[in-house]
Amino acid sequence: MKRIKLPKPHQFVLVFGALVALGTLASGIAPRITEWSAHSRITREPFVDIPDALYWAFYVTAATMLFVCAWLVSQRVRNYERGARDDRRTTKGNVHRRMRDFRQGVWMQTLLRDPAAGVMHSFIYFGFLWLFIATVVLELDHQLPDNLKFLHGGVYEGYAFAADLAGVVFAIGITWALARRYLERPYRIRIKTKPEDLVILVTFLAIAITGFFTEAFRIAELGRPHFEKWSFIGYPLSSLFDSWSVGGLSDAHRWLWGIHFAAFVAFLVILPTTKLRHMITSPMNMYLRDNGRPKGAMKPMPNLMETELDTFGAATIEDFTWKQLFDTDACTVCGRCTSVCPAHATGKPLDPREIVLKVGEGMAATGDPQVSPPVGTARGITITANSVFERITSEELWSCTSCKACDEICPVNIEILDKILDMRRYKSLMESDFPAELGNTYRSMENSSNVYGMNQGERGDWAAELEGVDIVEAGSGPLGQEYLYWIGCAGSFDDRNKKTSRAVAKLLQRAGLDFAILGPSELCTGDPARRSGNEYIFQMLAMQNIESLDGLGVRKIITQCPHCFNTLKNEYPQLGGNYEVVHHSQLLSQLVADGRLSLAGATLDERVTYHDSCYLGRHNDVYLAPRNVIGSLGGVEVVEMPRNGTKGMCCGAGGARMWMEERIGKKVNVERTEEALATGAQRIAVACPFCYVMMDDGVKEKGRDEEVKVQDIAELLIEAIEAGERAPAPLTGEFRPGL
C-alpha cells in the first residue's frame, strides 16, 4: 500500500491562511450580491456612511493582510521543522491532561500566580478576545438574510453593552501595562524592555480609543437614537459633538473608522513579527506540555552500551527538538523565571530567560528564510552559525542548580531546564568542557562507584552500632524483606548524613517494617553524572544497579535522598528498572498517620523551619509529607520561610553543583541560610542529604552553629520520641503532706 505524503506544518498554515483570506473577501462580496438588509429599527448597519471605495478597500486589505500574516507565521513554522523529532501526539491517555493544561493557559490560571500581572494580562487578553468575537458576530449577522438576522432589539442592546464593556476592560489592561512597564518598572521587566513593547501597547491602545470614538461619531451622526444608550461609552462621548454639522460628523466618522482599521492592520503585521505572537503560541505550548515522562525525569537517551551516536546533547539548532524551538516563540519575555533563579539572584551569569531567547535568536538568524528573533536584540550582536554557543557561554550552563524553579513558575510551560541539560550533555561528552573539580567526581564514580571516591566496602559501616539491620549482597537470591532501604552515597559516607541513615533505620524498626540494605553492593545512582551531562557514567552505574535490584527481586525501595528517589523512581524505568519507590518523608508521614509509629510523649518545644528540597518538591511535588512529620510533634512551632513550597529556594547543591566550587557572586547556600535564620528558628529541618550539608555549612559560615541546629526530619522525629521515653512518668495518686 502506497504511503500518503502529508503536507508539512508550514504548508498547512499557508493553506489555512489562504482559506481565511478567501473567506474574508467572500464575506464582502456576498452582501453586495444578496443585498440583504435588516429592517429592524433597533439595530446597527455595519458599514453605515462608509463609501464603496472604503468598503472594498477594507475587504481587500483585510484579506491580503490575513494571508500575509499566515505567510509570516509559516516562515516561523519552517524553523520549528528544523528541530529533531519529539512525540507530542494527542492520545486517549493524554488528551485529558492536554485539555487541562490548555484550560489553565486560556483561563489565565498560570498567569494569576502573580496576581497583579495576571489580572492585568487577563484584562488585555479577555478584553481583546471579547472585542474580536463581537466583530465576528457583527460580520456574521451582516451575511444573513433579514429573517435570520439576530442583532436587533434587545439582543442588539445587550450586544452593544457587552462590546463597550469589553473595550473598557481592554483599555484598562493596556493602560495598566503601560504604567507597569514604564512607571513601576519591576526589575525582571525593566531589564528586557524593548522598543517593540511600546509599539505593541500603543497599537492596542489605538485600537481601543479609535474604536470608542468611531462609535461615538457614528451615534452622533445618526442623531443619537435612544436605544444606543446601551453603548455606555460611545453614547456619552457622542454628546460632545452635538454642535458639529452632519458633514463634519461624517468626515470624522470616516477618518476614525479608517484609523481604527489601520490599527488592526498594524496588529496583523506585529502579531507574527514580534513577541506578541505569544497570544497564539502560548496556549498551544500549554496544550503540548505533556511529554510522556515523569516531571523529574530528563529526556531519555538510547542505551549507549549498545548504540553508537555521532553526537550527544544539543549544540546546534537542529539538535534541539521542534518543541524546544517552538518554546522560544511561546516565551512572553515576562522574566518570572529570572526572578526565581537562585543562580541569577546570587550574581551568577545564568538568566533562564536569556537561555530561551538566545536559542530563539540562533534559530531566527540561521533559518531559511531568516525571521525576526523572539524579541529585539541589542545592537552589535551577530550570529554567524547555527551553534547556540555563539550566544550561550559555559559559565551560564554550569551555574544552573537544576532546581526547576524556572520551569515551575513559567506561566506558559516552557521547558527551560531540558535545554540547559541537553547543552550540558554536549559540553560534557563532546567537548569535555566542564569544571575541573567535576572531573574528579567523574573519576570517583567510575573507579569507586560513589561520588566521594571512598572504599565501597565501607558503605554499610554506618549501621555497625545498630542491631537488626540486614545487609544483603547482590546476586544472593531473592530479597527476603519487604523493603530495600537505599542509603545513597551521602548517607553512607558523609558523617553528618550517617546520623540520618541511623535515624531512619531506627524509625523503620520501631514501626515494624521488614527491610534490608545493600551495603557494598549499592552503587551511586548516577544522578550527578546525568545532571552534569555525562550519560555514559550514568548508564554504566544505572545498569549495574538495575541488574542487582532485579536479581534480588526488589519491588519496594525506601530512599532518604531525593536525588536517589527521583532517579530510581523516574529515570531507571527508561533503562528497564521499574520499582515502587518512596521517600522516607512520605513513608514516615504515612506511618505516623496510620499509628504504626507511636508519638506518645514525643514533643519538641522549639521553633522549626523547613527547607524544601528541589528534587523532592518541584521535581516530584512532595511538599506536605515532610511538614506533616514535623507538625506531628507536640509543642513544635513551625515557621515558613518567605520562599517555600513551589517557590522555595534551592540550597545550591543540585545539578551536580555539590561537587563544583562556587567562585562567582554570593554563595547560594548562604543566601538561603540567611532566609532560614531570619525566621528566628532554633532548628532548620531538611529532608535531603545535600540540603543538610549546604544548610549546615551556611549556618557555620554565618557563625550561628552554636544556637541553630540543622537536622533531617528523621533525626528530629527519633530525638523527640526518645526524649519522650526518657522523661520521668508523671506522679499519680493523692499527695498528702507530712508523709
C-alpha positions in Angstrom: 0.0 0.0 0.0 1.4 3.3 -1.0 2.1 5.7 1.8 0.4 9.1 1.5 2.8 12.0 2.0 1.2 14.7 4.1 1.9 18.4 3.7 4.4 19.9 6.2 3.1 22.0 9.0 4.1 25.3 7.4 2.2 24.3 4.3 -0.9 23.7 6.4 -0.5 27.2 7.8 -0.3 28.7 4.3 -3.4 26.8 3.1 -5.3 27.8 6.2 -4.3 31.4 5.7 -5.4 31.3 2.1 -8.8 29.9 3.1 -9.3 32.6 5.7 -8.3 35.3 3.2 -10.7 34.0 0.6 -13.5 33.7 3.2 -12.9 37.3 4.2 -13.1 38.5 0.7 -16.2 36.5 0.0 -17.9 38.0 3.1 -17.5 41.4 1.5 -18.8 40.3 -1.9 -21.8 38.2 -0.7 -23.9 41.1 0.9 -23.5 43.2 -2.3 -24.9 40.4 -4.3 -27.7 39.4 -2.0 -28.5 42.9 -0.8 -29.9 41.5 2.4 -30.5 44.2 4.9 -32.1 44.5 8.4 -35.5 46.1 8.7 -35.5 46.4 12.5 -35.3 50.0 13.9 -33.1 48.8 16.8 -30.0 47.5 15.1 -26.7 48.6 13.5 -25.6 48.7 9.9 -22.0 47.5 9.8 -20.9 50.0 7.1 -23.2 52.9 7.7 -21.8 56.1 6.0 -18.8 54.2 4.6 -18.2 54.9 0.8 -18.0 52.0 -1.6 -14.3 52.7 -2.2 -13.5 52.4 1.5 -15.8 49.3 1.8 -13.8 47.4 -0.9 -10.5 48.7 0.4 -11.4 47.2 3.8 -12.2 43.7 2.5 -9.3 43.5 0.0 -6.8 44.8 2.5 -8.1 42.6 5.3 -8.0 39.5 3.1 -4.5 40.4 1.9 -3.1 41.1 5.3 -4.6 37.9 6.8 -2.8 35.9 4.2 0.4 37.9 4.7 0.1 37.2 8.5 -0.3 33.5 7.7 2.7 33.6 5.4 4.8 35.2 8.1 3.7 32.6 10.6 4.5 29.8 8.1 8.1 31.1 7.9 8.5 30.6 11.6 6.9 27.2 11.5 9.6 26.2 8.9 12.1 27.0 11.6 10.5 24.6 14.1 10.6 21.9 11.4 14.4 22.1 11.6 14.2 20.5 15.1 14.5 16.9 15.9 11.5 14.6 16.5 9.5 15.0 19.7 6.4 12.9 20.1 3.7 15.3 21.3 0.8 13.5 19.8 -2.7 13.6 21.4 -3.8 10.2 22.5 -6.6 8.8 24.6 -4.1 8.6 27.5 -3.1 12.2 27.5 -6.0 14.2 26.0 -7.5 15.0 29.4 -4.1 16.3 30.7 -3.6 18.3 27.5 -7.1 19.9 27.8 -6.5 20.6 31.5 -3.2 22.4 30.7 -4.8 24.2 27.8 -7.6 25.5 30.0 -5.1 26.7 32.6 -3.4 28.8 29.9 -6.5 30.1 28.2 -8.2 31.0 31.5 -5.0 32.7 32.8 -4.7 30.4 35.8 -0.9 30.1 35.5 -0.5 33.9 35.0 -2.6 34.6 38.1 0.2 33.0 40.3 1.4 36.6 40.2 -2.0 38.3 40.9 -1.1 41.8 39.7 0.4 40.8 36.4 -2.2 38.1 36.0 -5.2 40.4 36.3 -3.5 42.9 34.0 -2.9 40.3 31.3 -6.4 38.9 31.8 -7.9 42.4 31.1 -5.9 42.7 27.9 -6.5 39.1 26.8 -10.2 38.7 27.6 -10.9 42.3 26.5 -9.3 41.8 23.1 -10.8 38.3 22.6 -14.2 39.7 23.5 -13.9 42.6 21.0 -12.7 40.2 18.3 -15.7 37.9 18.9 -18.0 41.0 18.8 -16.6 41.9 15.4 -17.0 38.4 14.1 -20.6 38.3 15.4 -21.4 41.6 13.6 -19.9 40.3 10.4 -21.8 37.1 10.7 -25.1 39.0 11.1 -24.1 41.1 8.1 -24.1 37.9 5.9 -27.6 36.6 6.9 -31.0 37.3 5.3 -33.4 39.5 7.1 -35.4 36.7 8.7 -32.3 35.2 10.2 -30.5 38.3 11.4 -30.3 38.4 15.2 -28.6 41.6 16.1 -31.7 43.7 16.7 -34.0 44.7 19.5 -32.9 43.6 23.0 -30.2 41.3 21.5 -28.5 44.3 19.9 -28.8 46.4 23.0 -27.1 43.6 25.0 -24.5 43.2 22.3 -23.7 47.0 22.4 -23.4 46.9 26.2 -21.1 43.9 26.1 -18.9 45.3 23.4 -18.4 48.6 25.3 -17.6 46.7 28.5 -15.0 44.6 26.6 -13.5 47.8 25.3 -13.3 49.3 28.8 -11.7 46.2 30.2 -9.2 46.1 27.3 -8.3 49.8 27.7 -7.8 49.5 31.4 -5.5 46.5 30.8 -3.4 48.4 28.3 -3.1 51.5 30.5 -2.1 49.3 33.4 0.5 47.6 31.2 2.0 50.9 30.2 2.2 52.1 33.8 3.7 48.8 34.9 6.4 48.8 32.2 7.3 52.4 32.1 6.4 53.8 35.6 6.5 51.0 38.1 9.3 49.1 36.1 9.9 45.9 38.1 13.4 44.6 37.7 12.5 41.5 35.6 10.6 43.6 33.2 12.9 46.7 33.2 16.0 44.7 32.1 14.2 43.4 29.0 12.0 46.3 27.8 12.5 46.8 24.1 11.1 49.4 21.6 8.7 46.8 20.3 6.9 46.7 23.7 5.9 50.3 23.2 4.8 49.6 19.6 2.6 46.7 20.7 1.0 48.6 23.6 0.4 51.8 21.5 -1.2 49.8 18.7 -3.5 48.1 21.2 -4.4 51.5 22.8 -5.1 52.9 19.4 -7.5 50.1 18.6 -9.3 50.7 21.9 -9.5 54.5 21.7 -10.4 54.8 18.0 -13.0 52.1 18.5 -14.8 54.2 21.1 -14.6 57.4 19.1 -15.6 55.8 15.9 -18.7 54.5 17.7 -19.3 58.0 19.2 -19.2 59.7 15.8 -21.5 57.1 14.3 -24.1 57.5 17.0 -23.8 61.3 16.8 -24.3 61.2 13.0 -27.4 59.1 13.4 -28.9 61.7 15.7 -28.1 59.8 19.0 -31.1 57.3 18.9 -32.3 56.3 22.3 -31.5 52.6 22.0 -27.8 53.4 21.6 -27.7 54.4 25.3 -26.7 50.8 25.8 -23.4 51.8 24.3 -22.5 53.3 27.7 -19.2 54.7 26.5 -19.9 55.7 22.9 -23.3 57.3 23.7 -22.0 59.8 26.3 -19.0 60.6 24.1 -21.3 61.3 21.2 -22.8 64.2 23.2 -19.5 66.0 22.9 -20.2 66.6 19.2 -23.8 67.9 19.4 -22.8 71.2 17.8 -21.0 69.6 14.8 -22.5 69.7 11.4 -23.7 66.5 9.7 -20.8 66.8 7.2 -18.2 67.3 9.9 -19.6 64.2 11.8 -19.5 62.2 8.6 -15.9 63.1 7.8 -14.8 62.5 11.4 -16.5 59.1 11.5 -14.9 58.0 8.2 -11.4 59.2 9.3 -11.7 57.5 12.7 -13.1 54.3 11.1 -10.0 54.3 8.7 -7.6 54.8 11.6 -9.2 52.1 13.6 -8.9 49.7 10.7 -5.3 50.8 10.1 -4.5 50.0 13.8 -5.9 46.5 13.2 -3.8 46.0 10.1 -0.7 47.1 12.2 -1.8 44.4 14.7 -1.7 41.8 11.9 1.8 42.8 11.0 3.3 42.9 14.5 1.5 39.7 15.6 3.9 37.2 13.8 6.9 39.5 13.8 7.2 40.5 17.5 6.8 38.7 20.8 3.1 39.5 20.5 2.9 36.1 18.7 2.7 34.5 22.2 -1.1 35.3 22.0 -1.2 32.2 19.8 1.8 30.2 20.6 1.5 30.3 24.4 -1.9 28.5 24.6 -0.6 26.0 22.0 2.5 25.4 24.1 0.3 24.8 27.2 -1.6 22.2 25.2 1.7 20.5 24.2 3.0 20.4 27.7 2.6 16.7 28.4 5.8 15.0 27.2 5.1 11.4 28.3 7.7 11.3 31.0 7.6 12.0 34.8 8.1 15.5 35.8 11.5 14.9 37.4 13.0 12.8 34.5 15.5 14.0 32.0 15.0 13.3 28.3 15.9 9.6 27.7 18.8 8.6 25.6 19.3 5.2 23.9 21.4 2.6 25.6 24.9 3.8 24.9 26.4 0.4 25.6 24.5 -0.9 22.6 24.1 2.2 20.4 26.7 4.4 18.8 25.8 8.1 18.4 27.7 10.7 16.4 26.8 13.5 18.7 25.3 13.9 22.2 23.1 16.6 23.6 22.5 19.9 21.8 24.9 22.4 20.3 23.2 23.4 17.1 19.6 24.5 16.3 19.0 21.1 14.6 20.0 19.3 17.8 17.0 20.7 19.7 13.6 19.2 19.2 10.9 21.0 17.3 9.1 21.5 20.6 12.1 23.1 22.2 12.3 25.5 19.2 8.6 26.2 19.4 9.1 27.1 23.1 11.2 30.1 22.1 8.3 31.7 20.3 5.9 30.9 23.2 8.0 32.9 25.6 6.2 36.0 26.8 9.6 37.5 28.0 7.9 38.1 31.4 11.1 37.3 33.3 9.4 35.3 36.0 12.0 32.6 35.5 14.7 35.2 36.0 13.1 36.4 39.3 13.2 32.9 40.9 16.6 31.6 39.6 18.9 31.1 42.6 22.0 31.5 40.3 20.8 34.8 38.9 19.8 36.0 42.4 23.3 35.4 43.7 25.2 37.1 40.9 25.9 34.2 38.6 26.0 34.6 34.8 22.8 32.5 34.3 19.5 34.0 33.4 17.0 31.3 32.3 15.0 33.7 30.2 18.2 34.5 28.2 18.8 30.8 27.6 15.4 30.6 25.9 15.8 33.8 23.9 19.3 33.0 22.8 18.3 29.7 21.4 15.5 31.5 19.6 17.9 34.1 18.3 20.1 31.4 16.8 17.0 29.7 15.2 15.8 33.0 13.7 19.2 34.2 12.4 20.1 30.9 10.7 16.7 30.0 9.3 15.9 29.7 5.6 14.4 32.3 5.4 15.6 34.3 8.3 12.9 35.6 10.6 12.7 38.1 13.4 14.1 36.9 16.8 11.8 36.2 19.7 12.4 39.7 21.0 14.6 42.5 19.7 18.3 42.1 20.3 20.9 44.6 21.3 22.9 46.3 18.5 26.2 44.7 17.6 25.1 41.1 18.3 25.7 38.9 15.2 25.1 35.2 14.7 27.2 33.6 12.0 26.4 29.9 12.6 23.7 27.7 13.9 25.7 26.8 17.0 24.0 28.1 20.2 27.3 28.5 21.8 27.9 31.7 19.8 25.5 33.2 22.3 25.5 30.9 25.3 28.6 30.5 27.5 29.8 27.5 29.5 29.6 29.6 32.7 25.9 30.1 32.2 25.2 26.4 31.8 27.4 25.3 34.7 25.8 27.9 37.0 22.5 26.0 36.9 21.5 24.1 40.0 18.7 22.2 38.1 16.3 23.3 40.8 13.4 23.6 38.2 12.2 26.9 39.7 12.2 28.4 36.2 10.1 25.6 34.7 7.7 25.7 37.7 6.9 29.4 37.6 6.8 29.8 33.8 3.2 30.7 33.0 3.3 29.1 29.6 5.2 25.9 30.5 8.4 26.5 28.6 10.9 23.7 29.2 14.0 25.7 30.2 15.8 23.1 32.2 15.7 20.5 29.4 17.5 22.9 27.1 20.3 23.5 29.7 20.7 19.8 30.5 20.9 19.0 26.8 23.6 21.6 26.2 25.5 20.2 29.3 25.4 16.8 27.6 27.1 18.2 24.6 29.7 20.1 26.7 30.5 17.2 28.9 30.6 14.3 26.3 31.6 16.1 23.1 33.9 18.9 24.3 35.0 17.7 27.8 34.2 21.3 28.8 33.2 21.1 32.4 34.6 22.4 35.7 37.9 20.7 36.7 36.6 19.5 40.1 33.8 17.8 38.3 36.4 15.6 36.6 37.4 14.3 40.0 33.8 13.4 40.7 33.5 11.5 37.4 36.7 9.5 38.2 35.4 8.7 41.7 32.1 7.5 40.2 33.9 5.4 37.6 36.6 3.9 39.8 34.9 3.7 43.2 31.2 3.7 42.2 30.5 6.6 44.6 31.0 10.4 44.4 33.3 10.5 47.3 35.9 8.1 46.0 35.6 6.1 49.2 36.0 2.3 49.6 32.8 0.6 48.7 33.4 -1.9 51.4 32.6 0.8 54.0 29.1 1.6 52.6 27.4 -0.3 55.4 29.6 0.7 58.3 27.1 3.4 59.4 24.9 0.6 60.6 27.5 -1.2 62.7 26.1 0.1 66.0 22.6 -0.8 65.2 21.0 -4.2 65.7 18.9 -6.0 63.2 19.9 -4.2 60.1 20.3 -6.9 57.4 22.9 -6.3 54.7 22.2 -8.3 51.5 24.6 -8.9 48.7 23.7 -8.6 45.0 23.3 -12.0 43.4 22.5 -13.7 46.8 19.0 -14.7 45.7 15.5 -13.2 46.3 15.2 -10.5 48.9 13.5 -11.9 51.9 12.5 -8.5 53.3 9.6 -6.4 52.1 11.6 -3.2 51.6 15.1 -2.3 50.4 16.4 0.8 52.2 18.5 2.7 49.7 21.0 4.8 51.6 22.8 6.8 48.9 26.4 8.0 48.8 25.9 10.8 51.3 24.0 8.7 53.8 26.8 6.0 53.6 29.9 8.2 53.7 29.2 11.7 55.0 29.4 11.8 58.8 26.5 14.3 59.1 24.2 12.2 57.0 25.2 8.9 58.6 23.1 10.2 61.5 20.1 10.5 59.2 20.7 6.9 58.0 20.7 5.6 61.6 17.6 7.7 62.5 15.6 6.4 59.6 16.6 2.8 60.3 15.6 3.2 64.0 12.2 4.6 63.0 11.6 1.8 60.5 12.4 -0.8 63.1 10.1 0.9 65.6 7.3 0.8 63.0 7.9 -2.9 62.5 8.9 -2.7 58.8 10.9 -5.5 57.4 13.8 -4.0 55.4 17.4 -4.7 54.4 20.2 -2.6 52.9 22.7 -3.4 50.1 25.8 -2.1 51.8 28.8 -2.6 49.5 26.5 -3.8 46.6 24.8 -0.4 46.4 26.4 1.9 43.8 25.7 5.6 43.2 22.5 6.0 41.2 24.4 8.2 38.7 22.3 11.4 39.3 25.3 13.7 39.5 26.7 12.3 36.2 23.4 12.6 34.4 22.6 16.2 35.6 26.1 17.3 34.6 25.7 15.7 31.1 27.8 12.5 31.4 25.3 10.0 30.2 27.9 7.3 29.9 28.7 7.2 33.6 25.0 7.4 34.5 24.1 4.5 32.3 27.1 2.4 33.5 26.1 2.8 37.1 22.3 2.5 36.5 22.7 -0.7 34.5 24.7 -2.3 37.3 22.2 -1.2 39.9 19.2 -2.4 37.9 20.9 -5.8 37.5 21.5 -6.0 41.2 17.9 -5.0 42.1 16.3 -7.2 39.6 18.5 -10.1 40.6 17.2 -9.7 44.2 13.7 -9.3 43.1 13.4 -5.9 44.7 10.0 -4.2 44.3 9.8 -1.7 47.1 12.5 0.8 47.8 12.8 3.4 50.6 15.2 6.3 49.9 16.5 9.1 52.1 18.0 11.2 49.3 15.6 13.0 47.0 18.1 12.7 44.2 18.2 8.9 44.6 14.4 8.9 44.9 14.0 10.9 41.7 16.5 8.8 39.7 15.2 5.4 40.9 11.6 6.3 40.5 11.6 8.4 37.4 14.7 7.6 35.4 15.6 4.0 35.9 12.3 3.0 34.1 13.9 4.4 30.9 16.5 1.6 31.2 14.1 -1.1 32.3 14.3 -0.7 36.1 10.7 -0.4 37.5 10.3 -0.2 41.2 7.9 1.2 43.8 10.0 4.0 45.3 9.1 6.0 48.4 11.0 8.8 50.0 11.5 8.5 53.8 9.4 11.6 54.4 6.4 10.1 52.7 6.8 6.8 54.5 7.2 8.4 57.9 4.2 10.6 57.4 2.1 7.6 56.5 3.4 5.6 59.4 2.6 8.4 61.8 -0.9 8.8 60.3 -1.6 5.1 60.5 -0.5 4.9 64.1 2.3 2.4 63.3 4.8 4.9 64.6 3.8 5.9 68.1 4.5 9.5 69.1 3.2 9.3 72.6 5.1 11.8 74.7 7.2 13.0 71.7 7.5 16.7 71.9 9.8 19.4 70.6 9.3 22.7 72.3 11.2 24.7 69.7 10.7 26.9 66.6 11.5 24.9 63.4 11.6 26.0 59.8 11.6 23.5 57.0 13.7 23.9 53.8 12.2 22.3 50.7 14.4 20.0 48.7 14.0 20.9 45.0 14.2 17.2 43.9 11.6 16.2 46.4 9.4 19.3 45.9 9.4 20.8 42.4 10.7 17.6 40.7 8.2 15.3 42.4 5.5 17.5 44.1 6.2 16.2 47.6 5.6 19.2 49.9 3.2 18.2 52.6 4.8 14.9 53.8 7.9 16.4 55.5 5.8 19.2 57.0 3.3 16.6 58.3 6.2 14.7 60.0 7.4 17.9 61.8 3.9 19.1 62.6 3.1 15.7 64.3 5.4 16.5 67.2 3.8 18.1 70.2 4.9 21.6 71.2 6.7 22.4 68.0 6.2 25.8 66.3 6.6 25.5 62.6 7.5 28.7 60.7 7.8 29.1 57.0 10.4 31.0 55.1 9.1 33.6 52.7 10.1 31.3 49.8 8.6 27.9 50.4 6.8 25.2 48.6 6.7 25.6 44.9 8.5 28.9 45.3 11.2 27.5 47.7 14.8 28.5 47.0 17.4 25.9 46.2 20.3 25.2 48.6 22.7 25.4 45.7 23.8 21.7 45.5 21.6 20.3 42.7 22.6 19.7 39.2 26.0 18.3 40.4 26.8 21.8 41.9 27.5 19.9 45.1 30.9 18.9 43.6 31.7 22.2 41.9 33.3 25.3 43.5 31.2 28.4 43.7 33.5 31.2 42.7 31.1 33.9 41.3 28.8 36.0 43.3 27.3 35.2 46.7 27.0 31.5 47.7 23.5 30.2 47.1 23.5 28.2 50.4 24.4 31.4 52.3 21.5 33.3 50.7 19.1 30.5 51.7 20.6 30.1 55.2 20.1 33.8 55.8 16.5 33.4 54.9 16.1 30.5 57.3 17.9 32.3 60.2 15.7 35.3 59.7 12.7 33.2 60.8 14.1 33.0 64.3 14.0 29.2 64.2 16.2 27.2 66.5 16.3 24.3 64.1 16.4 24.1 60.3 14.8 20.9 59.2 15.7 19.2 55.9 14.8 16.1 54.0 17.8 15.8 51.7 21.5 15.0 52.4 22.7 17.7 50.1 20.5 20.3 51.7 21.7 19.1 55.1 25.4 19.7 54.1 24.7 23.1 52.4 22.4 24.5 55.1 24.8 23.3 57.9 27.7 24.9 56.1 25.7 28.1 55.7 24.9 28.2 59.4 28.5 27.7 60.3 29.6 30.4 57.8 27.2 32.8 59.5 28.6 31.9 62.9 25.3 30.6 64.3 26.0 26.9 64.7 26.0 27.1 68.5 22.4 28.3 68.6 20.8 26.9 65.4 20.9 23.3 64.5 20.4 21.7 61.1 18.8 18.2 61.1 16.9 15.8 58.9 13.3 15.4 59.7 14.0 11.7 60.7 16.6 13.0 63.3 14.0 15.4 64.7 11.4 12.6 65.0 13.6 10.0 66.6 15.1 12.6 69.0 11.6 13.7 70.1 10.4 10.1 70.5 13.5 9.0 72.6 13.3 12.2 74.7 9.7 11.4 75.5 10.6 7.9 76.5 13.4 9.2 78.8 11.1 11.7 80.5 10.0 10.7 84.0 6.5 9.4 84.2 4.0 11.8 85.9 3.3 11.2 89.6 0.0 9.5 90.3 -2.1 9.1 93.5 -3.1 11.6 96.2 -0.5 13.9 97.6 -0.5 14.0 101.5 1.9 16.5 103.2 3.9 15.1 106.1 4.2 11.6 104.8 
